[in-house]
């Protein structure tokens, strides 16, 4: 059982935000400086949208990832000229504050998908941990389409012309 003088709480404010916090009831003189920082009543909260945006931007940095594949809502937003930077990404934060990431991408024809998967895992894990301190519990990468760079640019140009 945990010591009665020390409790560790994880609080979820609502479905779209995650709070990471630790609360200690120990007397301040019983804690060293590092423990005081770790066991205060302060909290740092990330919305799921922030985590998704970091993941999406990190994924786009990987060579041979041409784009992200979103759902119907993203398609409708794009038809009205809005670009959703979190398109193709969903995240789930576990009870122990680790992140499970689901990513849907369009990759370049001829590229080796297992290498892309490894690069995405490394880049996303590095960026999330460096920017938020959150640990990645797992990454699920779904290849939605394989196209040549020329096909991808032609599709993007056509979509941009429709919005003008």
BELHUVEN-V183796 format. One record per residue. N is the residue number from 1. RES is the residue in one small letter. PHI is phi in whole degrees, 0 to 359 (none if undefined). PSI is psi as a letter, one per 30 degrees, with the letter a starting at -180 (none if undefined). OMEGA is omega in whole degrees, -180 to 180 (* if undefined). Layout:
n = {N/N}
res = {RES/RES}
phi = {PHI/PHI}
psi = {PSI/PSI}
omega = {OMEGA/OMEGA}
This chain:
n = {1/2/3/4/5/6/7/8/9/10/11/12/13/14/15/16/17/18/19/20/21/22/23/24/25/26/27/28/29/30/31/32/33/34/35/36/37/38/39/40/41/42/43/44/45/46/47/48/49/50/51/52/53/54/55/56/57/58/59/60/61/62/63/64/65/66/67/68/69/70/71/72/73/74/75/76/77/78/79/80/81/82/83/84/85/86/87/88/89/90/91/92/93/94/95/96/97/98/99/100/101/102/103/104/105/106/107/108/109/110/111/112/113/114/115/116/117/118/119/120/121/122/123/124/125/126/127/128/129/130/131/132/133/134/135/136/137/138/139/140/141/142/143/144/145/146/147/148/149/150/151/152/153/154/155/156/157/158/159/160/161/162/163/164}
res = {x/x/x/x/x/x/x/x/x/x/x/x/x/x/x/x/x/x/x/x/x/x/x/x/x/x/x/x/x/x/x/x/x/x/x/x/x/x/x/x/x/x/x/x/x/x/x/x/x/x/x/x/x/x/x/x/x/x/x/x/x/x/x/x/x/x/x/x/x/x/x/x/x/x/x/x/x/x/x/x/x/x/x/x/x/x/x/x/x/x/x/x/x/x/x/x/x/x/x/x/x/x/x/x/x/x/x/x/x/x/x/x/x/x/x/x/x/x/x/x/x/x/x/x/x/x/x/x/x/x/x/x/x/x/x/x/x/x/x/x/x/x/x/x/x/x/x/x/x/x/x/x/x/x/x/x/x/x/x/x/x/x/x/x}
phi = {none/286/299/296/279/228/232/236/244/243/237/248/294/200/299/257/228/232/243/246/211/224/239/235/257/295/295/305/291/275/248/276/302/295/294/299/295/284/241/258/268/287/216/234/239/241/286/302/299/292/298/298/293/300/298/297/294/296/296/294/285/282/302/77/270/274/188/249/247/261/263/301/299/296/299/297/300/293/295/262/90/271/256/263/289/263/305/85/229/228/228/230/258/282/299/264/62/253/248/256/246/242/231/243/229/248/246/285/302/94/279/275/304/300/292/299/302/296/296/297/302/295/294/295/299/300/294/296/293/292/268/237/82/285/269/266/276/185/232/247/251/247/276/271/199/233/221/283/303/295/298/297/296/297/295/295/297/297/295/294/295/296/277/276}
psi = {l/l/k/f/f/k/k/k/k/k/k/j/e/a/f/g/l/k/k/j/l/k/k/k/g/l/k/e/f/f/k/l/e/e/e/e/e/f/h/l/g/l/l/k/k/k/l/e/e/e/e/e/e/e/e/e/e/e/e/f/f/k/k/f/j/e/l/k/j/a/a/e/e/e/e/e/e/e/f/g/g/k/k/j/f/g/k/g/k/k/l/k/k/l/f/g/h/l/k/k/k/k/k/k/l/k/l/k/k/f/k/j/e/e/e/e/e/e/e/e/e/e/e/e/e/e/e/e/e/e/f/f/f/k/k/k/e/l/k/j/k/k/j/f/l/j/l/l/e/e/e/e/e/e/e/e/e/e/e/e/e/e/f/none}
omega = {180/177/-177/-178/-176/175/178/-177/170/-176/175/-176/174/-175/-173/178/179/179/176/-180/179/-178/179/177/179/174/-177/-179/179/-177/173/-175/-178/179/178/178/-176/-172/177/179/177/178/177/-175/176/171/177/180/178/179/179/-180/177/-180/-178/-180/178/-180/-180/178/-175/178/178/170/-177/-179/-179/-179/-178/178/-178/180/178/179/-180/179/-179/178/178/174/180/175/180/-177/179/-180/177/-178/167/179/173/178/-178/-180/180/176/172/-173/170/-173/174/-175/175/-174/171/-178/-179/176/179/179/-179/-174/179/176/178/179/180/179/179/180/-179/-177/-178/180/180/-177/-179/-179/-179/-175/-175/-174/179/177/179/178/180/177/176/-179/179/176/-176/-178/176/-178/174/177/179/178/-178/179/179/179/179/180/179/179/179/178/179/-177/-180/*}
